[in-house]
Amino acid sequence: MNAMIRFFVAIVALTAALNVFAAADLEVNTPGVNAIKQSMQARHAQLAGHYNSGAVGLTADGLVALRDAGAVPLAQRQAVNALVAAENNDRNALYAEIANANNHPEWQAEIRSTFAQRWIQRAQPGWWVQSGGAWKQN
Amino acid sequence: MKRVWIAFAGLALSACVTINIYFPAAAAEKAADKIIDEVWQTQKPASSTSNQAQPAAKETK
């Protein structure tokens, strides 16, 4: 019986140690993540105006989308499409990179949904965000 | 009795695997906020306002 108690104590200690490991911070300070972050930061100067005009909105899956093409002058439409595509490339790469940097590629979907929630919750007033399948102005 | 031990060992092992796979939601949210701050540059510009105040103070001298 004594041995059994010792066995349980060992299990509790082991799980406690693993819990500490699991609660550790997510690693986001890698060269790959930083490069994507800088690229997105530079692009944001161009995208911000389109968020404000409602042309581009934040989607529920952590990406951006052309929401209202009419808000963009015809001559600029191609450029906005390219901006959206480039931004989404970076965002997809960012989620994958964070998952890989933490040796858990299978976390990618959860990282994406965490980001999706945070992008939307922190969107500035006037920006359009996707909520329950519909667009909603923040 | 031996069987019970094997069952417990199996349980303990599966518990370890479960904990390792567990997604750190709070840490992910913190990491996301940090990256969003940097990409959108939404950090409070506390240092830049104090920098702006300093040259102004020098001018009045």
N, CA and C atoms of all chains as a GROMACS GRO file, in nm:
protein
  597
    1MET      N    1   0.084  -0.121   0.000
    1MET     CA    2   0.000   0.000   0.000
    1MET      C    3   0.087   0.125   0.000
    2ASN      N    4   0.196   0.118   0.078
    2ASN     CA    5   0.288   0.231   0.085
    2ASN      C    6   0.348   0.262  -0.052
    3ALA      N    7   0.380   0.154  -0.122
    3ALA     CA    8   0.439   0.169  -0.256
    3ALA      C    9   0.340   0.237  -0.350
    4MET      N   10   0.214   0.203  -0.332
    4MET     CA   11   0.109   0.260  -0.417
    4MET      C   12   0.100   0.412  -0.395
    5ILE      N   13   0.106   0.453  -0.268
    5ILE     CA   14   0.099   0.596  -0.236
    5ILE      C   15   0.218   0.668  -0.299
    6ARG      N   16   0.335   0.605  -0.287
    6ARG     CA   17   0.454   0.667  -0.345
    6ARG      C   18   0.439   0.682  -0.497
    7PHE      N   19   0.376   0.582  -0.557
    7PHE     CA   20   0.354   0.583  -0.701
    7PHE      C   21   0.265   0.701  -0.740
    8PHE      N   22   0.161   0.724  -0.660
    8PHE     CA   23   0.069   0.835  -0.688
    8PHE      C   24   0.138   0.970  -0.673
    9VAL      N   25   0.220   0.979  -0.568
    9VAL     CA   26   0.294   1.104  -0.546
    9VAL      C   27   0.384   1.132  -0.666
   10ALA      N   28   0.445   1.026  -0.716
   10ALA     CA   29   0.533   1.041  -0.832
   10ALA      C   30   0.454   1.091  -0.953
   11ILE      N   31   0.335   1.037  -0.972
   11ILE     CA   32   0.251   1.080  -1.086
   11ILE      C   33   0.214   1.227  -1.073
   12VAL      N   34   0.172   1.264  -0.951
   12VAL     CA   35   0.132   1.404  -0.928
   12VAL      C   36   0.250   1.497  -0.955
   13ALA      N   37   0.367   1.460  -0.907
   13ALA     CA   38   0.486   1.543  -0.928
   13ALA      C   39   0.517   1.555  -1.077
   14LEU      N   40   0.505   1.444  -1.147
   14LEU     CA   41   0.536   1.442  -1.290
   14LEU      C   42   0.439   1.531  -1.367
   15THR      N   43   0.310   1.518  -1.338
   15THR     CA   44   0.211   1.599  -1.411
   15THR      C   45   0.228   1.746  -1.377
   16ALA      N   46   0.261   1.775  -1.251
   16ALA     CA   47   0.282   1.915  -1.212
   16ALA      C   48   0.399   1.974  -1.291
   17ALA      N   49   0.505   1.897  -1.304
   17ALA     CA   50   0.623   1.944  -1.377
   17ALA      C   51   0.586   1.970  -1.523
   18LEU      N   52   0.507   1.879  -1.581
   18LEU     CA   53   0.468   1.895  -1.721
   18LEU      C   54   0.374   2.013  -1.739
   19ASN      N   55   0.290   2.039  -1.638
   19ASN     CA   56   0.199   2.153  -1.643
   19ASN      C   57   0.277   2.283  -1.651
   20VAL      N   58   0.384   2.292  -1.576
   20VAL     CA   59   0.468   2.412  -1.578
   20VAL      C   60   0.525   2.431  -1.717
   21PHE      N   61   0.567   2.320  -1.776
   21PHE     CA   62   0.623   2.324  -1.911
   21PHE      C   63   0.517   2.374  -2.010
   22ALA      N   64   0.394   2.322  -1.994
   22ALA     CA   65   0.287   2.357  -2.088
   22ALA      C   66   0.246   2.503  -2.074
   23ALA      N   67   0.257   2.559  -1.952
   23ALA     CA   68   0.214   2.695  -1.928
   23ALA      C   69   0.318   2.797  -1.973
   24ALA      N   70   0.433   2.750  -2.018
   24ALA     CA   71   0.539   2.841  -2.059
   24ALA      C   72   0.494   2.925  -2.177
   25ASP      N   73   0.561   3.036  -2.198
   25ASP     CA   74   0.526   3.127  -2.306
   25ASP      C   75   0.544   3.061  -2.442
   26LEU      N   76   0.469   3.109  -2.537
   26LEU     CA   77   0.483   3.064  -2.675
   26LEU      C   78   0.603   3.138  -2.734
   27GLU      N   79   0.688   3.064  -2.802
   27GLU     CA   80   0.807   3.127  -2.863
   27GLU      C   81   0.767   3.201  -2.990
   28VAL      N   82   0.785   3.332  -2.993
   28VAL     CA   83   0.753   3.409  -3.113
   28VAL      C   84   0.871   3.495  -3.158
   29ASN      N   85   0.983   3.478  -3.089
   29ASN     CA   86   1.098   3.562  -3.121
   29ASN      C   87   1.201   3.482  -3.201
   30THR      N   88   1.162   3.444  -3.322
   30THR     CA   89   1.253   3.371  -3.410
   30THR      C   90   1.277   3.456  -3.535
   31PRO      N   91   1.388   3.433  -3.605
   31PRO     CA   92   1.414   3.513  -3.726
   31PRO      C   93   1.299   3.506  -3.826
   32GLY      N   94   1.240   3.388  -3.840
   32GLY     CA   95   1.129   3.371  -3.935
   32GLY      C   96   1.010   3.457  -3.898
   33VAL      N   97   0.970   3.451  -3.769
   33VAL     CA   98   0.855   3.529  -3.721
   33VAL      C   99   0.885   3.677  -3.735
   34ASN      N  100   1.004   3.719  -3.698
   34ASN     CA  101   1.039   3.861  -3.704
   34ASN      C  102   1.037   3.915  -3.847
   35ALA      N  103   1.083   3.834  -3.940
   35ALA     CA  104   1.084   3.878  -4.081
   35ALA      C  105   0.941   3.900  -4.131
   36ILE      N  106   0.852   3.806  -4.098
   36ILE     CA  107   0.713   3.818  -4.143
   36ILE      C  108   0.648   3.940  -4.077
   37LYS      N  109   0.678   3.958  -3.949
   37LYS     CA  110   0.621   4.069  -3.872
   37LYS      C  111   0.662   4.202  -3.935
   38GLN      N  112   0.788   4.213  -3.973
   38GLN     CA  113   0.836   4.339  -4.032
   38GLN      C  114   0.770   4.366  -4.167
   39SER      N  115   0.754   4.260  -4.243
   39SER     CA  116   0.690   4.274  -4.374
   39SER      C  117   0.545   4.320  -4.357
   40MET      N  118   0.476   4.264  -4.255
   40MET     CA  119   0.336   4.303  -4.230
   40MET      C  120   0.328   4.445  -4.177
   41GLN      N  121   0.426   4.481  -4.096
   41GLN     CA  122   0.428   4.617  -4.038
   41GLN      C  123   0.443   4.721  -4.149
   42ALA      N  124   0.531   4.693  -4.245
   42ALA     CA  125   0.553   4.786  -4.356
   42ALA      C  126   0.427   4.796  -4.443
   43ARG      N  127   0.359   4.682  -4.462
   43ARG     CA  128   0.240   4.681  -4.546
   43ARG      C  129   0.122   4.750  -4.478
   44HIS      N  130   0.123   4.752  -4.346
   44HIS     CA  131   0.009   4.809  -4.274
   44HIS      C  132  -0.013   4.956  -4.308
   45ALA      N  133   0.095   5.028  -4.336
   45ALA     CA  134   0.082   5.170  -4.373
   45ALA      C  135  -0.008   5.185  -4.495
   46GLN      N  136   0.002   5.088  -4.588
   46GLN     CA  137  -0.081   5.095  -4.709
   46GLN      C  138  -0.221   5.039  -4.685
   47LEU      N  139  -0.230   4.939  -4.596
   47LEU     CA  140  -0.359   4.873  -4.573
   47LEU      C  141  -0.452   4.955  -4.482
   48ALA      N  142  -0.393   5.034  -4.392
   48ALA     CA  143  -0.473   5.105  -4.291
   48ALA      C  144  -0.583   5.189  -4.356
   49GLY      N  145  -0.550   5.258  -4.465
   49GLY     CA  146  -0.648   5.342  -4.534
   49GLY      C  147  -0.764   5.260  -4.586
   50HIS      N  148  -0.735   5.139  -4.631
   50HIS     CA  149  -0.841   5.052  -4.684
   50HIS      C  150  -0.927   4.993  -4.573
   51TYR      N  151  -0.867   4.972  -4.456
   51TYR     CA  152  -0.948   4.929  -4.340
   51TYR      C  153  -1.044   5.043  -4.303
   52ASN      N  154  -0.991   5.166  -4.304
   52ASN     CA  155  -1.072   5.282  -4.266
   52ASN      C  156  -1.188   5.304  -4.363
   53SER      N  157  -1.162   5.285  -4.493
   53SER     CA  158  -1.266   5.310  -4.594
   53SER      C  159  -1.366   5.196  -4.600
   54GLY      N  160  -1.331   5.082  -4.540
   54GLY     CA  161  -1.421   4.966  -4.544
   54GLY      C  162  -1.398   4.879  -4.666
   55ALA      N  163  -1.300   4.915  -4.748
   55ALA     CA  164  -1.272   4.833  -4.867
   55ALA      C  165  -1.222   4.695  -4.826
   56VAL      N  166  -1.138   4.694  -4.721
   56VAL     CA  167  -1.080   4.568  -4.673
   56VAL      C  168  -1.127   4.545  -4.530
   57GLY      N  169  -1.162   4.420  -4.500
   57GLY     CA  170  -1.205   4.386  -4.365
   57GLY      C  171  -1.129   4.267  -4.311
   58LEU      N  172  -1.145   4.244  -4.179
   58LEU     CA  173  -1.076   4.134  -4.111
   58LEU      C  174  -1.170   4.014  -4.107
   59THR      N  175  -1.121   3.901  -4.155
   59THR     CA  176  -1.208   3.782  -4.162
   59THR      C  177  -1.201   3.701  -4.034
   60ALA      N  178  -1.299   3.610  -4.020
   60ALA     CA  179  -1.309   3.527  -3.900
   60ALA      C  180  -1.200   3.421  -3.895
   61ASP      N  181  -1.129   3.399  -4.008
   61ASP     CA  182  -1.024   3.298  -4.007
   61ASP      C  183  -0.884   3.359  -4.003
   62GLY      N  184  -0.876   3.480  -3.948
   62GLY     CA  185  -0.744   3.540  -3.924
   62GLY      C  186  -0.677   3.597  -4.046
   63LEU      N  187  -0.756   3.624  -4.151
   63LEU     CA  188  -0.699   3.682  -4.273
   63LEU      C  189  -0.766   3.816  -4.300
   64VAL      N  190  -0.737   3.875  -4.417
   64VAL     CA  191  -0.807   3.996  -4.458
   64VAL      C  192  -0.873   3.967  -4.593
   65ALA      N  193  -0.976   4.044  -4.627
   65ALA     CA  194  -1.046   4.021  -4.754
   65ALA      C  195  -1.096   4.152  -4.811
   66LEU      N  196  -1.103   4.158  -4.944
   66LEU     CA  197  -1.163   4.272  -5.011
   66LEU      C  198  -1.314   4.263  -4.987
   67ARG      N  199  -1.366   4.357  -4.909
   67ARG     CA  200  -1.506   4.350  -4.866
   67ARG      C  201  -1.594   4.432  -4.959
   68ASP      N  202  -1.545   4.551  -4.994
   68ASP     CA  203  -1.624   4.642  -5.076
   68ASP      C  204  -1.534   4.703  -5.184
   69ALA      N  205  -1.533   4.639  -5.299
   69ALA     CA  206  -1.446   4.685  -5.408
   69ALA      C  207  -1.486   4.825  -5.452
   70GLY      N  208  -1.615   4.860  -5.432
   70GLY     CA  209  -1.663   4.992  -5.474
   70GLY      C  210  -1.596   5.106  -5.398
   71ALA      N  211  -1.540   5.076  -5.281
   71ALA     CA  212  -1.474   5.180  -5.201
   71ALA      C  213  -1.335   5.212  -5.254
   72VAL      N  214  -1.291   5.137  -5.355
   72VAL     CA  215  -1.157   5.158  -5.411
   72VAL      C  216  -1.172   5.209  -5.554
   73PRO      N  217  -1.105   5.319  -5.589
   73PRO     CA  218  -1.108   5.366  -5.728
   73PRO      C  219  -1.058   5.255  -5.822
   74LEU      N  220  -1.121   5.247  -5.938
   74LEU     CA  221  -1.092   5.139  -6.033
   74LEU      C  222  -0.942   5.123  -6.057
   75ALA      N  223  -0.873   5.234  -6.068
   75ALA     CA  224  -0.730   5.230  -6.100
   75ALA      C  225  -0.649   5.163  -5.989
   76GLN      N  226  -0.701   5.169  -5.866
   76GLN     CA  227  -0.626   5.115  -5.752
   76GLN      C  228  -0.665   4.972  -5.718
   77ARG      N  229  -0.769   4.923  -5.783
   77ARG     CA  230  -0.826   4.794  -5.741
   77ARG      C  231  -0.725   4.680  -5.751
   78GLN      N  232  -0.648   4.682  -5.858
   78GLN     CA  233  -0.547   4.576  -5.877
   78GLN      C  234  -0.445   4.580  -5.763
   79ALA      N  235  -0.404   4.701  -5.726
   79ALA     CA  236  -0.304   4.717  -5.621
   79ALA      C  237  -0.359   4.666  -5.487
   80VAL      N  238  -0.487   4.694  -5.461
   80VAL     CA  239  -0.547   4.650  -5.334
   80VAL      C  240  -0.556   4.497  -5.331
   81ASN      N  241  -0.594   4.438  -5.443
   81ASN     CA  242  -0.599   4.292  -5.451
   81ASN      C  243  -0.462   4.232  -5.422
   82ALA      N  244  -0.359   4.294  -5.475
   82ALA     CA  245  -0.222   4.245  -5.452
   82ALA      C  246  -0.184   4.260  -5.306
   83LEU      N  247  -0.225   4.372  -5.245
   83LEU     CA  248  -0.197   4.396  -5.102
   83LEU      C  249  -0.264   4.288  -5.016
   84VAL      N  250  -0.390   4.260  -5.046
   84VAL     CA  251  -0.466   4.160  -4.970
   84VAL      C  252  -0.402   4.023  -4.984
   85ALA      N  253  -0.363   3.989  -5.107
   85ALA     CA  254  -0.301   3.857  -5.131
   85ALA      C  255  -0.169   3.846  -5.057
   86ALA      N  256  -0.088   3.952  -5.061
   86ALA     CA  257   0.042   3.950  -4.995
   86ALA      C  258   0.024   3.942  -4.843
   87GLU      N  259  -0.074   4.017  -4.792
   87GLU     CA  260  -0.100   4.016  -4.647
   87GLU      C  261  -0.143   3.876  -4.603
   88ASN      N  262  -0.229   3.813  -4.681
   88ASN     CA  263  -0.277   3.680  -4.643
   88ASN      C  264  -0.165   3.575  -4.651
   89ASN      N  265  -0.077   3.592  -4.748
   89ASN     CA  266   0.041   3.504  -4.756
   89ASN      C  267   0.122   3.515  -4.628
   90ASP      N  268   0.146   3.638  -4.585
   90ASP     CA  269   0.225   3.661  -4.464
   90ASP      C  270   0.154   3.606  -4.342
   91ARG      N  271   0.024   3.628  -4.334
   91ARG     CA  272  -0.052   3.581  -4.217
   91ARG      C  273  -0.050   3.429  -4.208
   92ASN      N  274  -0.072   3.362  -4.321
   92ASN     CA  275  -0.067   3.215  -4.321
   92ASN      C  276   0.072   3.167  -4.280
   93ALA      N  277   0.175   3.235  -4.333
   93ALA     CA  278   0.312   3.196  -4.300
   93ALA      C  279   0.341   3.221  -4.153
   94LEU      N  280   0.286   3.329  -4.099
   94LEU     CA  281   0.308   3.364  -3.958
   94LEU      C  282   0.252   3.255  -3.866
   95TYR      N  283   0.128   3.212  -3.894
   95TYR     CA  284   0.066   3.111  -3.808
   95TYR      C  285   0.144   2.979  -3.814
   96ALA      N  286   0.188   2.943  -3.935
   96ALA     CA  287   0.264   2.819  -3.951
   96ALA      C  288   0.400   2.831  -3.882
   97GLU      N  289   0.461   2.947  -3.897
   97GLU     CA  290   0.595   2.970  -3.840
   97GLU      C  291   0.592   2.962  -3.688
   98ILE      N  292   0.491   3.022  -3.626
   98ILE     CA  293   0.481   3.019  -3.479
   98ILE      C  294   0.462   2.874  -3.432
   99ALA      N  295   0.374   2.800  -3.502
   99ALA     CA  296   0.350   2.660  -3.465
   99ALA      C  297   0.479   2.580  -3.477
  100ASN      N  298   0.552   2.599  -3.587
  100ASN     CA  299   0.676   2.525  -3.608
  100ASN      C  300   0.784   2.566  -3.509
  101ALA      N  301   0.790   2.696  -3.478
  101ALA     CA  302   0.892   2.745  -3.385
  101ALA      C  303   0.874   2.685  -3.246
  102ASN      N  304   0.752   2.643  -3.215
  102ASN     CA  305   0.724   2.583  -3.085
  102ASN      C  306   0.718   2.430  -3.092
  103ASN      N  307   0.764   2.376  -3.205
  103ASN     CA  308   0.767   2.231  -3.226
  103ASN      C  309   0.630   2.166  -3.214
  104HIS      N  310   0.527   2.242  -3.249
  104HIS     CA  311   0.392   2.187  -3.250
  104HIS      C  312   0.320   2.232  -3.377
  105PRO      N  313   0.358   2.178  -3.494
  105PRO     CA  314   0.292   2.220  -3.618
  105PRO      C  315   0.140   2.202  -3.611
  106GLU      N  316   0.094   2.109  -3.527
  106GLU     CA  317  -0.050   2.082  -3.520
  106GLU      C  318  -0.125   2.193  -3.446
  107TRP      N  319  -0.052   2.287  -3.387
  107TRP     CA  320  -0.118   2.400  -3.318
  107TRP      C  321  -0.160   2.510  -3.415
  108GLN      N  322  -0.123   2.496  -3.541
  108GLN     CA  323  -0.142   2.604  -3.638
  108GLN      C  324  -0.286   2.656  -3.642
  109ALA      N  325  -0.382   2.563  -3.643
  109ALA     CA  326  -0.523   2.604  -3.651
  109ALA      C  327  -0.565   2.682  -3.527
  110GLU      N  328  -0.516   2.639  -3.411
  110GLU     CA  329  -0.553   2.709  -3.288
  110GLU      C  330  -0.485   2.845  -3.280
  111ILE      N  331  -0.362   2.852  -3.329
  111ILE     CA  332  -0.292   2.981  -3.333
  111ILE      C  333  -0.367   3.076  -3.425
  112ARG      N  334  -0.409   3.024  -3.539
  112ARG     CA  335  -0.486   3.106  -3.634
  112ARG      C  336  -0.614   3.159  -3.568
  113SER      N  337  -0.688   3.072  -3.498
  113SER     CA  338  -0.815   3.118  -3.442
  113SER      C  339  -0.791   3.215  -3.325
  114THR      N  340  -0.680   3.196  -3.252
  114THR     CA  341  -0.647   3.292  -3.146
  114THR      C  342  -0.619   3.429  -3.208
  115PHE      N  343  -0.538   3.429  -3.315
  115PHE     CA  344  -0.507   3.555  -3.383
  115PHE      C  345  -0.634   3.618  -3.440
  116ALA      N  346  -0.718   3.534  -3.502
  116ALA     CA  347  -0.841   3.586  -3.563
  116ALA      C  348  -0.922   3.664  -3.460
  117GLN      N  349  -0.937   3.602  -3.342
  117GLN     CA  350  -1.013   3.669  -3.234
  117GLN      C  351  -0.948   3.800  -3.193
  118ARG      N  352  -0.816   3.798  -3.178
  118ARG     CA  353  -0.747   3.917  -3.129
  118ARG      C  354  -0.744   4.028  -3.234
  119TRP      N  355  -0.721   3.994  -3.361
  119TRP     CA  356  -0.725   4.097  -3.466
  119TRP      C  357  -0.860   4.167  -3.460
  120ILE      N  358  -0.969   4.087  -3.451
  120ILE     CA  359  -1.104   4.143  -3.456
  120ILE      C  360  -1.134   4.225  -3.331
  121GLN      N  361  -1.097   4.171  -3.215
  121GLN     CA  362  -1.125   4.243  -3.091
  121GLN      C  363  -1.048   4.374  -3.083
  122ARG      N  364  -0.932   4.380  -3.148
  122ARG     CA  365  -0.850   4.500  -3.138
  122ARG      C  366  -0.862   4.589  -3.261
  123ALA      N  367  -0.955   4.557  -3.350
  123ALA     CA  368  -0.975   4.640  -3.469
  123ALA      C  369  -1.018   4.780  -3.426
  124GLN      N  370  -0.972   4.879  -3.501
  124GLN     CA  371  -1.004   5.017  -3.464
  124GLN      C  372  -1.147   5.053  -3.502
  125PRO      N  373  -1.206   5.152  -3.436
  125PRO     CA  374  -1.344   5.192  -3.468
  125PRO      C  375  -1.356   5.229  -3.616
  126GLY      N  376  -1.463   5.181  -3.678
  126GLY     CA  377  -1.484   5.210  -3.820
  126GLY      C  378  -1.441   5.097  -3.910
  127TRP      N  379  -1.355   5.007  -3.861
  127TRP     CA  380  -1.308   4.896  -3.942
  127TRP      C  381  -1.417   4.790  -3.949
  128TRP      N  382  -1.414   4.713  -4.059
  128TRP     CA  383  -1.512   4.607  -4.077
  128TRP      C  384  -1.452   4.473  -4.039
  129VAL      N  385  -1.529   4.396  -3.963
  129VAL     CA  386  -1.482   4.263  -3.921
  129VAL      C  387  -1.593   4.160  -3.948
  130GLN      N  388  -1.548   4.036  -3.971
  130GLN     CA  389  -1.643   3.929  -3.997
  130GLN      C  390  -1.687   3.868  -3.864
  131SER      N  391  -1.819   3.858  -3.848
  131SER     CA  392  -1.871   3.802  -3.723
  131SER      C  393  -1.992   3.716  -3.755
  132GLY      N  394  -1.981   3.587  -3.724
  132GLY     CA  395  -2.090   3.493  -3.751
  132GLY      C  396  -2.125   3.488  -3.899
  133GLY      N  397  -2.025   3.499  -3.986
  133GLY     CA  398  -2.049   3.487  -4.129
  133GLY      C  399  -2.088   3.617  -4.198
  134ALA      N  400  -2.118   3.722  -4.118
  134ALA     CA  401  -2.159   3.850  -4.178
  134ALA      C  402  -2.057   3.958  -4.144
  135TRP      N  403  -2.053   4.061  -4.229
  135TRP     CA  404  -1.963   4.174  -4.202
  135TRP      C  405  -2.031   4.271  -4.105
  136LYS      N  406  -1.950   4.324  -4.016
  136LYS     CA  407  -2.003   4.412  -3.912
  136LYS      C  408  -1.903   4.526  -3.894
  137GLN      N  409  -1.954   4.648  -3.883
  137GLN     CA  410  -1.860   4.760  -3.864
  137GLN      C  411  -1.831   4.778  -3.716
  138ASN      N  412  -1.702   4.790  -3.687
  138ASN     CA  413  -1.659   4.799  -3.546
  138ASN      C  414  -1.695   4.935  -3.488
  139MET      N  415  -0.315  -0.775  -0.867
  139MET     CA  416  -0.250  -0.651  -0.824
  139MET      C  417  -0.157  -0.597  -0.933
  140LYS      N  418  -0.088  -0.690  -0.998
  140LYS     CA  419   0.005  -0.650  -1.103
  140LYS      C  420  -0.070  -0.579  -1.217
  141ARG      N  421  -0.189  -0.629  -1.247
  141ARG     CA  422  -0.269  -0.570  -1.354
  141ARG      C  423  -0.308  -0.426  -1.322
  142VAL      N  424  -0.343  -0.405  -1.194
  142VAL     CA  425  -0.381  -0.270  -1.151
  142VAL      C  426  -0.264  -0.175  -1.174
  143TRP      N  427  -0.145  -0.221  -1.142
  143TRP     CA  428  -0.025  -0.138  -1.161
  143TRP      C  429  -0.004  -0.104  -1.307
  144ILE      N  430  -0.022  -0.203  -1.391
  144ILE     CA  431  -0.003  -0.179  -1.536
  144ILE      C  432  -0.107  -0.077  -1.583
  145ALA      N  433  -0.230  -0.090  -1.533
  145ALA     CA  434  -0.336   0.004  -1.570
  145ALA      C  435  -0.299   0.145  -1.528
  146PHE      N  436  -0.247   0.159  -1.406
  146PHE     CA  437  -0.207   0.292  -1.355
  146PHE      C  438  -0.092   0.349  -1.438
  147ALA      N  439   0.002   0.263  -1.472
  147ALA     CA  440   0.116   0.308  -1.552
  147ALA      C  441   0.067   0.360  -1.688
  148GLY      N  442  -0.027   0.288  -1.746
  148GLY     CA  443  -0.084   0.329  -1.874
  148GLY      C  444  -0.155   0.463  -1.862
  149LEU      N  445  -0.229   0.479  -1.754
  149LEU     CA  446  -0.303   0.602  -1.728
  149LEU      C  447  -0.208   0.720  -1.714
  150ALA      N  448  -0.102   0.696  -1.637
  150ALA     CA  449  -0.002   0.802  -1.615
  150ALA      C  450   0.062   0.842  -1.746
  151LEU      N  451   0.094   0.744  -1.827
  151LEU     CA  452   0.159   0.770  -1.956
  151LEU      C  453   0.067   0.850  -2.048
  152SER      N  454  -0.060   0.811  -2.052
  152SER     CA  455  -0.154   0.882  -2.140
  152SER      C  456  -0.177   1.025  -2.090
  153ALA      N  457  -0.172   1.044  -1.957
  153ALA     CA  458  -0.186   1.178  -1.899
  153ALA      C  459  -0.072   1.267  -1.945
  154CYS      N  460   0.048   1.211  -1.950
  154CYS     CA  461   0.165   1.288  -1.994
  154CYS      C  462   0.145   1.335  -2.138
  155VAL      N  463   0.100   1.245  -2.223
  155VAL     CA  464   0.081   1.278  -2.365
  155VAL      C  465  -0.023   1.388  -2.379
  156THR      N  466  -0.132   1.376  -2.301
  156THR     CA  467  -0.240   1.476  -2.308
  156THR      C  468  -0.186   1.613  -2.272
  157ILE      N  469  -0.107   1.620  -2.166
  157ILE     CA  470  -0.057   1.750  -2.121
  157ILE      C  471   0.038   1.809  -2.225
  158ASN      N  472   0.118   1.725  -2.289
  158ASN     CA  473   0.211   1.774  -2.389
  158ASN      C  474   0.141   1.833  -2.510
  159ILE      N  475   0.023   1.779  -2.543
  159ILE     CA  476  -0.048   1.823  -2.662
  159ILE      C  477  -0.131   1.948  -2.633
  160TYR      N  478  -0.161   1.971  -2.508
  160TYR     CA  479  -0.246   2.082  -2.464
  160TYR      C  480  -0.197   2.216  -2.522
  161PHE      N  481  -0.289   2.289  -2.580
  161PHE     CA  482  -0.254   2.417  -2.645
  161PHE      C  483  -0.256   2.530  -2.541
  162PRO      N  484  -0.146   2.603  -2.525
  162PRO     CA  485  -0.141   2.710  -2.424
  162PRO      C  486  -0.217   2.834  -2.472
  163ALA      N  487  -0.349   2.834  -2.453
  163ALA     CA  488  -0.435   2.939  -2.508
  163ALA      C  489  -0.398   3.078  -2.455
  164ALA      N  490  -0.372   3.087  -2.324
  164ALA     CA  491  -0.340   3.218  -2.265
  164ALA      C  492  -0.208   3.271  -2.321
  165ALA      N  493  -0.110   3.183  -2.334
  165ALA     CA  494   0.020   3.225  -2.388
  165ALA      C  495   0.006   3.266  -2.533
  166ALA      N  496  -0.079   3.195  -2.607
  166ALA     CA  497  -0.099   3.227  -2.748
  166ALA      C  498  -0.163   3.364  -2.763
  167GLU      N  499  -0.259   3.393  -2.673
  167GLU     CA  500  -0.327   3.523  -2.678
  167GLU      C  501  -0.227   3.636  -2.648
  168LYS      N  502  -0.141   3.612  -2.552
  168LYS     CA  503  -0.040   3.711  -2.516
  168LYS      C  504   0.055   3.734  -2.634
  169ALA      N  505   0.097   3.624  -2.696
  169ALA     CA  506   0.188   3.633  -2.811
  169ALA      C  507   0.120   3.706  -2.927
  170ALA      N  508  -0.009   3.676  -2.948
  170ALA     CA  509  -0.082   3.740  -3.057
  170ALA      C  510  -0.090   3.891  -3.032
  171ASP      N  511  -0.121   3.929  -2.908
  171ASP     CA  512  -0.131   4.072  -2.875
  171ASP      C  513   0.001   4.144  -2.900
  172LYS      N  514   0.110   4.077  -2.867
  172LYS     CA  515   0.242   4.138  -2.883
  172LYS      C  516   0.269   4.162  -3.032
  173ILE      N  517   0.238   4.063  -3.113
  173ILE     CA  518   0.264   4.076  -3.258
  173ILE      C  519   0.169   4.180  -3.319
  174ILE      N  520   0.042   4.179  -3.276
  174ILE     CA  521  -0.054   4.276  -3.329
  174ILE      C  522  -0.010   4.419  -3.294
  175ASP      N  523   0.036   4.438  -3.173
  175ASP     CA  524   0.088   4.570  -3.131
  175ASP      C  525   0.196   4.617  -3.225
  176GLU      N  526   0.286   4.525  -3.260
  176GLU     CA  527   0.399   4.564  -3.344
  176GLU      C  528   0.358   4.587  -3.488
  177VAL      N  529   0.268   4.504  -3.539
  177VAL     CA  530   0.226   4.517  -3.679
  177VAL      C  531   0.140   4.642  -3.697
  178TRP      N  532   0.047   4.665  -3.604
  178TRP     CA  533  -0.043   4.780  -3.616
  178TRP      C  534   0.016   4.904  -3.547
  179GLN      N  535   0.126   4.886  -3.478
  179GLN     CA  536   0.192   4.995  -3.404
  179GLN      C  537   0.094   5.065  -3.310
  180THR      N  538   0.024   4.982  -3.230
  180THR     CA  539  -0.078   5.035  -3.140
  180THR      C  540  -0.028   5.048  -2.997
  181GLN      N  541   0.106   5.033  -2.980
  181GLN     CA  542   0.159   5.050  -2.844
  181GLN      C  543   0.143   5.194  -2.800
  182LYS      N  544   0.125   5.214  -2.670
  182LYS     CA  545   0.111   5.349  -2.616
  182LYS      C  546   0.242   5.426  -2.640
  183PRO      N  547   0.237   5.539  -2.712
  183PRO     CA  548   0.360   5.612  -2.742
  183PRO      C  549   0.408   5.697  -2.625
  184ALA      N  550   0.433   5.631  -2.512
  184ALA     CA  551   0.472   5.703  -2.390
  184ALA      C  552   0.609   5.767  -2.405
  185SER      N  553   0.705   5.692  -2.468
  185SER     CA  554   0.842   5.744  -2.479
  185SER      C  555   0.849   5.856  -2.582
  186SER      N  556   0.769   5.847  -2.688
  186SER     CA  557   0.778   5.948  -2.793
  186SER      C  558   0.723   6.083  -2.745
  187THR      N  559   0.620   6.079  -2.656
  187THR     CA  560   0.565   6.205  -2.608
  187THR      C  561   0.666   6.276  -2.515
  188SER      N  562   0.740   6.197  -2.436
  188SER     CA  563   0.838   6.260  -2.347
  188SER      C  564   0.954   6.315  -2.430
  189ASN      N  565   0.984   6.247  -2.544
  189ASN     CA  566   1.090   6.297  -2.631
  189ASN      C  567   1.049   6.428  -2.696
  190GLN      N  568   0.919   6.439  -2.728
  190GLN     CA  569   0.873   6.562  -2.791
  190GLN      C  570   0.871   6.678  -2.692
  191ALA      N  571   0.846   6.645  -2.565
  191ALA     CA  572   0.838   6.748  -2.464
  191ALA      C  573   0.975   6.808  -2.434
  192GLN      N  574   1.079   6.726  -2.446
  192GLN     CA  575   1.212   6.773  -2.408
  192GLN      C  576   1.265   6.887  -2.495
  193PRO      N  577   1.263   6.874  -2.630
  193PRO     CA  578   1.313   6.986  -2.710
  193PRO      C  579   1.232   7.113  -2.690
  194ALA      N  580   1.103   7.097  -2.663
  194ALA     CA  581   1.018   7.215  -2.639
  194ALA      C  582   1.064   7.289  -2.514
  195ALA      N  583   1.103   7.211  -2.412
  195ALA     CA  584   1.148   7.273  -2.287
  195ALA      C  585   1.280   7.347  -2.310
  196LYS      N  586   1.363   7.291  -2.399
  196LYS     CA  587   1.492   7.355  -2.426
  196LYS      C  588   1.472   7.490  -2.498
  197GLU      N  589   1.373   7.494  -2.587
  197GLU     CA  590   1.348   7.616  -2.664
  197GLU      C  591   1.311   7.734  -2.576
  198THR      N  592   1.239   7.705  -2.466
  198THR     CA  593   1.193   7.814  -2.381
  198THR      C  594   1.305   7.874  -2.299
  199LYS      N  595   1.419   7.803  -2.291
  199LYS     CA  596   1.528   7.853  -2.208
  199LYS      C  597   1.593   7.979  -2.264
   0.00000   0.00000   0.00000
